[in-house]
């Protein structure tokens, strides 16, 4: 009897294994990129039961239906953010290819290109925190705060105290922070307690609270960093609201800090960034905020900037940031400078970058000598040989600093800054914000920042790279197989 029971169990397991494999071959590739589908099939075929269960849990890149419906509804609000269209100056040197890219962004769900803006860069995290705190102290009506990671510590305390003062004098303060990202750092509970004591309304973004009916793929995250004051000033970029050491003992012992870049905007573009906050606030609270901003102030200088806010993430049908980046790469004529801490391109972006370099455009990539996520770092390194052979110059920012800024420039005309990395996670899984800026002054300012990066970096050569240990090559190539799942 025991013999036949064992035979029956074995047959059932074989049939289940076969069913999983057949089902996976049929279902997994459906509406997925071949690169992603191949990675999932590899995981399922190597470890059928575990791989299949993991696929069921995190295989979908879609937000829950209710959130997608809210996104569709709020898109109509985004489309109404049209102040400043008439201020776009199509004067020399207006790139002939820019019109089609602004239309592409608009079709994908971006705000319109608006003129009459000004911008200032803050490459020092401590300075940007102080500047934002100062703007909060000048707030009269509202402060909207949205950060992937937000923690009360010695560095950010002036910021949080400014929020408390604003709330106490009658300014409406609204605060959003990503649930899964923020809870992993020291001070998470103290941060929420401080906000409660100050009477500030706060909500978690994409909360993982299954007992409360709040659940989606766990690694779908809201990675945006935005602050808007009175509808007249806005900040965005790569910086999280936390000390550059991220308050981790292991980082402090190694002297490891994050190098970020934040931008301060004034002008009609602020309404676009505020609309994005309104979108996320509505998604988390069901409260659709009315228009609260002051009349937009025009930047009267002759070098005013044209800006377009480009949101992206699982709430949109297309990978808005990836399409924008690829379009700009193919449009480049002279020079491309890319800064991305996590550089794991899909096939389309890899072809765009290598093709751009091979047709004679100067392409340079700034990344870190060290990484903070082992699998992503090794996957990133697997692309270096192909990039170097295509003529891309790679600059490695010296350890122990983590180059965390996210921006790039195209020729002398156009640049992009925001929260989006150039990796598959930012393209498919994270909610991101990017601002495309047309204006030589802003490009020059970004290149000054990149020149400082170069002073703190060393150039990676093909010969040196090919001499790295065999063990590192194996790790890099194995990690690349999982790149589409990271």
C-alpha positions as CSV (number, residue, x, y, z in Angstrom):
1,X,0.0,0.0,0.0
2,X,2.8,2.4,0.9
3,X,4.5,1.6,-2.3
4,X,1.5,2.5,-4.4
5,X,0.9,5.7,-2.4
6,X,4.5,6.7,-3.1
7,X,4.0,6.0,-6.8
8,X,0.8,8.0,-6.9
9,X,2.4,11.0,-5.1
10,X,5.3,10.9,-7.5
11,X,3.0,10.8,-10.5
12,X,1.0,13.7,-9.1
13,X,4.2,15.8,-8.6
14,X,5.4,15.0,-12.1
15,X,2.0,16.0,-13.6
16,X,2.0,19.2,-11.4
17,X,5.5,20.0,-12.5
18,X,4.5,19.5,-16.2
19,X,1.4,21.6,-15.7
20,X,3.4,24.4,-14.2
21,X,5.8,24.4,-17.1
22,X,3.2,24.2,-19.8
23,X,1.1,26.9,-18.1
24,X,4.2,29.1,-17.8
25,X,5.2,28.8,-21.4
26,X,1.7,29.9,-22.5
27,X,1.0,32.6,-19.9
28,X,4.3,34.2,-18.8
29,X,5.3,35.6,-22.2
30,X,1.8,37.2,-22.7
31,X,2.3,41.0,-23.1
32,X,5.8,40.9,-21.6
33,X,9.1,41.8,-23.1
34,X,11.0,38.8,-24.2
35,X,13.8,39.8,-21.8
36,X,11.4,39.7,-18.8
37,X,9.6,36.6,-19.9
38,X,12.8,34.7,-20.4
39,X,14.0,35.6,-16.9
40,X,10.7,34.4,-15.3
41,X,10.7,31.2,-17.4
42,X,14.3,30.5,-16.3
43,X,13.4,30.9,-12.7
44,X,10.3,28.7,-13.0
45,X,12.1,26.0,-14.9
46,X,15.1,25.9,-12.6
47,X,13.0,25.9,-9.4
48,X,9.4,25.1,-10.6
49,X,7.4,25.3,-7.4
50,X,9.2,28.2,-5.7
51,X,9.7,30.1,-8.9
52,X,6.0,29.7,-9.8
53,X,4.8,30.9,-6.4
54,X,7.1,33.9,-6.6
55,X,5.8,34.7,-10.1
56,X,2.2,34.6,-8.8
57,X,3.2,37.0,-6.0
58,X,5.3,39.5,-7.9
59,X,4.9,38.6,-11.5
60,X,2.4,41.4,-12.3
61,X,3.6,44.9,-12.8
62,X,0.0,46.3,-12.7
63,X,-1.3,48.3,-9.8
64,X,-4.7,47.1,-8.3
65,X,-7.7,47.8,-10.5
66,X,-9.1,50.5,-8.2
67,X,-5.8,52.4,-8.4
68,X,-5.6,52.1,-12.1
69,X,-9.1,53.5,-12.4
70,X,-8.1,56.5,-10.2
71,X,-5.1,57.1,-12.4
72,X,-7.3,57.2,-15.5
73,X,-9.6,59.6,-13.7
74,X,-6.8,61.9,-12.5
75,X,-5.2,62.0,-16.0
76,X,-8.0,64.3,-17.0
77,X,-6.8,66.6,-14.2
78,X,-3.2,66.4,-15.4
79,X,-4.3,67.3,-18.9
80,X,-5.8,70.6,-17.6
81,X,-2.4,71.8,-16.3
82,X,-1.8,74.1,-19.3
83,X,-0.6,77.4,-17.8
84,X,2.5,78.6,-19.6
85,X,2.0,76.9,-23.0
86,X,2.0,80.3,-24.7
87,X,5.3,81.2,-23.0
88,X,7.3,78.5,-24.8
89,X,9.7,80.3,-27.1
90,X,10.6,78.4,-30.2
91,X,13.5,80.6,-30.9
92,X,17.0,79.7,-31.8
93,X,18.5,77.2,-30.9
94,X,15.1,75.3,-30.8
95,X,16.1,71.7,-31.8
96,X,14.1,70.5,-34.8
97,X,13.5,67.2,-33.0
98,X,12.1,68.6,-29.8
99,X,8.6,69.2,-31.0
100,X,8.0,65.5,-31.7
101,X,9.4,64.5,-28.3
102,X,7.1,66.9,-26.4
103,X,4.2,65.4,-28.4
104,X,5.3,61.9,-27.5
105,X,5.4,62.8,-23.8
106,X,2.0,64.4,-24.0
107,X,0.5,61.3,-25.7
108,X,1.9,59.1,-22.9
109,X,0.2,61.2,-20.2
110,X,2.7,64.0,-19.5
111,X,1.9,67.6,-18.8
112,X,2.4,70.1,-21.7
113,X,5.7,71.8,-22.3
114,X,5.4,75.2,-20.5
115,X,7.7,78.2,-20.7
116,X,8.6,81.0,-18.3
117,X,10.4,78.9,-15.7
118,X,13.5,79.2,-13.6
119,X,15.6,76.5,-11.9
120,X,18.4,76.2,-9.5
121,X,20.5,73.1,-8.6
122,X,21.5,71.9,-5.2
123,X,24.2,69.2,-5.3
124,X,24.7,69.4,-1.5
125,X,22.1,67.5,0.4
126,X,22.5,69.5,3.6
127,X,22.1,72.8,1.6
128,X,18.9,71.5,-0.1
129,X,17.3,70.5,3.2
130,X,18.0,74.0,4.6
131,X,16.7,75.6,1.4
132,X,13.5,73.6,1.5
133,X,13.0,74.4,5.2
134,X,13.4,78.1,4.4
135,X,10.7,77.8,1.8
136,X,8.4,76.1,4.2
137,X,8.9,78.9,6.7
138,X,7.7,81.3,3.9
139,X,4.6,79.2,3.1
140,X,1.3,81.0,3.4
141,X,-1.3,78.4,2.1
142,X,0.0,74.8,1.7
143,X,3.0,72.6,1.7
144,X,2.8,69.3,-0.2
145,X,5.6,66.8,0.6
146,X,6.2,63.4,-1.1
147,X,9.3,61.3,-0.6
148,X,10.2,57.7,-1.2
149,X,12.2,57.7,2.1
150,X,11.4,60.2,4.8
151,X,13.0,60.0,8.2
152,X,13.4,62.4,11.1
153,X,17.1,62.6,12.1
154,X,19.6,65.2,13.0
155,X,20.0,66.3,9.3
156,X,16.3,66.5,8.5
157,X,15.1,67.8,11.8
158,X,15.1,71.5,10.7
159,X,12.9,70.4,7.8
160,X,10.4,68.6,10.0
161,X,10.4,71.4,12.5
162,X,9.6,73.9,9.7
163,X,6.7,71.7,8.7
164,X,5.4,71.8,12.3
165,X,5.7,75.6,12.5
166,X,3.8,75.9,9.2
167,X,1.0,73.7,10.4
168,X,0.9,75.6,13.7
169,X,0.4,78.9,11.9
170,X,-2.5,77.6,9.8
171,X,-0.7,76.4,6.7
172,X,-2.1,73.1,5.3
173,X,0.7,70.5,5.3
174,X,0.1,67.2,3.5
175,X,2.8,64.5,3.7
176,X,3.2,61.3,1.7
177,X,6.0,58.7,2.2
178,X,6.5,55.3,0.7
179,X,5.5,52.5,3.1
180,X,8.0,49.7,2.4
181,X,11.0,52.0,1.7
182,X,10.7,54.3,4.8
183,X,9.9,51.6,7.3
184,X,13.3,49.9,6.7
185,X,15.3,52.8,8.2
186,X,15.9,53.9,11.8
187,X,13.5,56.4,13.2
188,X,10.4,55.4,11.1
189,X,8.0,55.2,14.1
190,X,9.5,58.4,15.6
191,X,8.9,60.2,12.3
192,X,5.2,59.3,12.2
193,X,4.9,60.2,15.9
194,X,6.4,63.6,15.2
195,X,3.9,64.2,12.3
196,X,1.0,63.2,14.5
197,X,2.1,65.5,17.4
198,X,2.4,68.4,14.9
199,X,-1.1,67.7,13.6
200,X,0.1,67.0,10.0
201,X,-1.9,64.8,7.9
202,X,0.2,62.0,6.5
203,X,-0.4,58.8,4.5
204,X,1.7,55.9,3.3
205,X,2.1,55.4,-0.4
206,X,1.4,51.9,-1.8
207,X,1.0,50.4,1.7
208,X,1.4,46.7,2.2
209,X,-1.4,46.1,4.7
210,X,-3.2,43.0,3.6
211,X,-5.4,42.8,6.7
212,X,-6.8,46.2,5.7
213,X,-7.3,45.1,2.1
214,X,-4.2,47.1,0.9
215,X,-2.0,44.8,-1.1
216,X,-0.3,44.8,-4.5
217,X,3.0,43.4,-5.9
218,X,5.3,44.1,-2.9
219,X,8.1,45.7,-4.9
220,X,5.9,48.1,-6.8
221,X,7.0,51.3,-5.1
222,X,6.4,55.1,-5.3
223,X,9.9,56.4,-5.9
224,X,9.0,60.1,-6.4
225,X,10.6,63.0,-4.5
226,X,8.5,66.2,-4.7
227,X,7.9,69.2,-2.5
228,X,5.5,72.0,-3.5
229,X,5.0,75.3,-1.6
230,X,1.9,77.5,-2.3
231,X,2.0,76.4,-5.9
232,X,4.8,78.8,-6.6
233,X,7.9,76.8,-5.7
234,X,8.7,73.1,-6.2
235,X,11.6,70.8,-5.6
236,X,12.4,67.5,-7.2
237,X,15.3,65.2,-8.0
238,X,17.1,62.2,-6.5
239,X,17.3,63.1,-2.8
240,X,15.4,61.3,-0.1
241,X,14.5,63.1,3.1
242,X,17.2,61.4,5.2
243,X,20.8,62.0,6.2
244,X,23.3,61.2,3.4
245,X,24.5,58.2,5.4
246,X,20.9,56.8,5.5
247,X,21.4,56.5,9.3
248,X,22.7,53.0,8.9
249,X,25.5,51.8,11.2
250,X,27.2,49.9,8.4
251,X,27.3,53.0,6.2
252,X,28.6,55.2,9.0
253,X,31.4,52.8,9.8
254,X,32.5,52.7,6.1
255,X,32.2,56.4,5.7
256,X,29.5,55.7,3.0
257,X,27.3,58.6,1.9
258,X,25.0,59.3,-0.9
259,X,25.7,62.0,-3.5
260,X,22.4,63.5,-4.7
261,X,21.1,66.4,-6.8
262,X,17.9,68.3,-6.1
263,X,16.4,71.1,-8.3
264,X,14.3,74.1,-7.3
265,X,11.7,75.3,-9.9
266,X,9.6,78.4,-10.2
267,X,7.1,79.2,-12.9
268,X,4.3,77.2,-14.6
269,X,6.1,73.9,-14.2
270,X,5.3,74.0,-10.5
271,X,1.6,73.4,-11.3
272,X,2.6,70.2,-13.2
273,X,4.6,68.9,-10.2
274,X,1.8,69.8,-7.9
275,X,-0.7,67.9,-10.2
276,X,1.5,64.8,-9.7
277,X,1.3,65.2,-5.9
278,X,-2.5,65.6,-6.2
279,X,-2.5,62.3,-8.2
280,X,-0.7,60.4,-5.5
281,X,-2.7,62.0,-2.7
282,X,-6.0,61.0,-4.4
283,X,-4.7,57.5,-5.0
284,X,-4.0,57.0,-1.2
285,X,-6.8,59.1,0.3
286,X,-9.7,59.3,-2.1
287,X,-9.5,63.0,-1.6
288,X,-9.3,65.0,-4.9
289,X,-7.7,68.3,-4.0
290,X,-9.1,71.5,-5.5
291,X,-6.8,73.9,-7.3
292,X,-5.0,75.7,-4.4
293,X,-2.0,77.4,-6.1
294,X,-1.3,81.1,-6.2
295,X,-1.3,82.7,-9.7
296,X,1.8,81.5,-11.5
297,X,4.6,84.0,-11.6
298,X,6.4,84.4,-14.9
299,X,10.1,84.3,-15.0
300,X,10.9,87.5,-16.8
301,X,14.5,86.8,-17.6
302,X,15.5,86.3,-21.2
303,X,16.9,82.9,-20.4
304,X,13.7,81.5,-19.0
305,X,13.4,77.7,-19.3
306,X,10.8,75.5,-21.1
307,X,9.9,72.5,-18.9
308,X,7.7,69.4,-19.2
309,X,6.8,67.2,-16.3
310,X,6.8,63.5,-17.3
311,X,5.3,61.1,-14.8
312,X,5.8,57.3,-15.2
313,X,5.0,54.1,-13.5
314,X,2.6,51.1,-13.4
315,X,-0.4,53.5,-13.6
316,X,0.4,54.3,-17.2
317,X,0.1,52.0,-20.2
318,X,3.5,52.8,-21.6
319,X,7.0,53.1,-20.0
320,X,7.0,56.9,-20.3
321,X,10.5,57.5,-18.9
322,X,12.0,54.8,-21.1
323,X,10.4,56.1,-24.2
324,X,11.5,59.6,-23.4
325,X,15.1,58.6,-22.7
326,X,15.3,56.5,-25.9
327,X,13.8,59.3,-28.0
328,X,16.3,61.8,-26.7
329,X,19.3,59.4,-27.2
330,X,18.4,58.9,-30.9
331,X,17.9,62.7,-31.3
332,X,21.4,63.6,-29.9
333,X,23.8,65.1,-32.4
334,X,26.9,66.1,-30.4
335,X,27.1,65.0,-26.8
336,X,25.2,62.9,-24.2
337,X,26.0,62.8,-20.5
338,X,24.2,60.3,-18.3
339,X,24.3,60.0,-14.5
340,X,22.5,57.1,-13.0
341,X,23.3,55.1,-9.8
342,X,21.5,52.0,-11.0
343,X,22.2,51.5,-14.7
344,X,20.5,48.3,-15.9
345,X,19.0,49.1,-19.4
346,X,16.6,46.9,-21.3
347,X,17.5,45.9,-24.8
348,X,16.0,49.0,-26.4
349,X,18.0,51.4,-24.2
350,X,21.2,49.4,-24.6
351,X,20.8,49.7,-28.4
352,X,19.9,53.4,-28.2
353,X,23.0,54.2,-26.2
354,X,25.5,52.0,-28.2
355,X,24.0,53.2,-31.5
356,X,24.3,56.8,-30.4
357,X,28.0,56.3,-29.5
358,X,28.7,54.3,-32.7
359,X,27.3,57.1,-34.9
360,X,29.9,59.5,-33.6
361,X,28.1,61.2,-30.7
362,X,30.2,61.7,-27.6
363,X,28.5,59.6,-24.8
364,X,29.7,59.5,-21.2
365,X,28.2,57.6,-18.3
366,X,28.7,58.5,-14.6
367,X,28.1,55.6,-12.2
368,X,29.5,54.6,-8.8
369,X,32.7,52.6,-8.2
370,X,30.7,50.7,-5.5
371,X,27.0,49.9,-5.2
372,X,24.5,49.5,-2.4
373,X,22.5,46.7,-3.9
374,X,24.6,43.7,-4.8
375,X,22.5,42.0,-7.5
376,X,21.8,45.3,-9.2
377,X,25.4,46.4,-9.0
378,X,26.7,43.2,-10.5
379,X,24.0,43.3,-13.2
380,X,25.0,46.8,-14.0
381,X,28.7,45.8,-14.4
382,X,27.7,43.2,-17.0
383,X,26.9,45.9,-19.5
384,X,30.3,47.8,-19.2
385,X,32.2,45.8,-21.8
386,X,29.5,46.3,-24.5
387,X,29.3,50.0,-23.7
388,X,33.1,50.5,-23.7
389,X,33.4,48.6,-27.0
390,X,30.8,50.9,-28.5
391,X,32.8,54.0,-27.5
392,X,30.9,55.0,-24.4
393,X,33.2,56.6,-21.8
394,X,32.5,55.3,-18.3
395,X,33.4,57.3,-15.2
396,X,33.3,55.6,-11.8
397,X,32.7,57.9,-8.8
398,X,35.2,56.9,-6.1
399,X,34.1,54.8,-3.1
400,X,32.9,55.1,-0.4
401,X,30.5,57.7,-1.9
402,X,27.4,56.3,-3.7
403,X,26.6,58.5,-6.7
404,X,22.8,58.7,-6.3
405,X,22.0,61.6,-8.7
406,X,19.7,60.9,-11.7
407,X,20.0,63.3,-14.7
408,X,21.3,63.6,-18.2
409,X,22.0,66.1,-20.9
410,X,21.5,66.0,-24.6
411,X,23.7,68.3,-26.7
412,X,23.6,71.9,-25.5
413,X,19.8,72.1,-25.6
414,X,17.9,69.7,-23.4
415,X,18.3,67.9,-20.1
416,X,16.3,65.7,-17.8
417,X,16.3,65.6,-14.0
418,X,14.2,63.6,-11.6
419,X,13.8,60.5,-9.6
420,X,14.1,57.9,-12.4
421,X,17.1,55.6,-12.7
422,X,18.0,54.1,-16.0
423,X,17.1,50.6,-15.0
424,X,14.2,48.2,-15.6
425,X,12.8,48.7,-12.1
426,X,12.4,52.5,-12.8
427,X,10.9,51.7,-16.2
428,X,8.3,49.2,-15.1
429,X,7.9,48.9,-11.4
430,X,8.4,52.3,-9.8
431,X,6.3,55.4,-9.9
432,X,8.7,58.1,-11.0
433,X,8.9,61.8,-11.9
434,X,11.1,63.3,-14.6
435,X,11.3,66.9,-15.7
436,X,12.6,67.6,-19.3
437,X,14.1,71.1,-19.5
438,X,15.0,73.0,-22.6
439,X,17.5,75.8,-22.0
440,X,21.3,76.2,-22.4
441,X,21.7,77.7,-18.9
442,X,20.3,74.6,-17.2
443,X,22.4,72.3,-19.4
444,X,25.5,74.3,-18.5
445,X,24.6,74.1,-14.8
446,X,24.3,70.3,-15.0
447,X,27.6,70.0,-16.8
448,X,29.3,72.0,-14.0
449,X,27.9,69.4,-11.6
450,X,29.1,66.6,-13.9
451,X,32.6,68.2,-14.0
452,X,32.7,68.0,-10.3
453,X,31.8,64.3,-10.6
454,X,34.6,63.8,-13.0
455,X,37.1,65.3,-10.5
456,X,35.9,62.7,-7.9
457,X,35.9,59.8,-10.4
458,X,38.3,57.8,-12.5
459,X,37.7,56.6,-16.1
460,X,37.2,52.9,-16.7
461,X,39.1,51.6,-19.7
462,X,38.3,48.4,-21.7
463,X,41.7,46.9,-21.1
464,X,41.4,47.4,-17.3
465,X,37.9,46.0,-17.3
466,X,38.8,42.8,-19.2
467,X,41.4,42.1,-16.6
468,X,39.0,41.9,-13.7
469,X,38.9,38.5,-11.8
470,X,37.0,35.6,-13.4
471,X,34.9,35.3,-10.2
472,X,33.6,38.9,-10.8
473,X,32.8,38.2,-14.4
474,X,30.7,35.1,-13.4
475,X,28.8,37.1,-10.7
476,X,28.1,39.9,-13.2
477,X,26.8,37.6,-15.9
478,X,24.6,35.6,-13.5
479,X,23.1,38.8,-12.0
480,X,22.3,40.0,-15.5
481,X,20.0,37.0,-16.0
482,X,17.9,38.3,-13.1
483,X,18.0,42.0,-14.3
484,X,14.5,42.0,-15.6
485,X,13.1,40.8,-12.2
486,X,15.0,43.2,-10.0
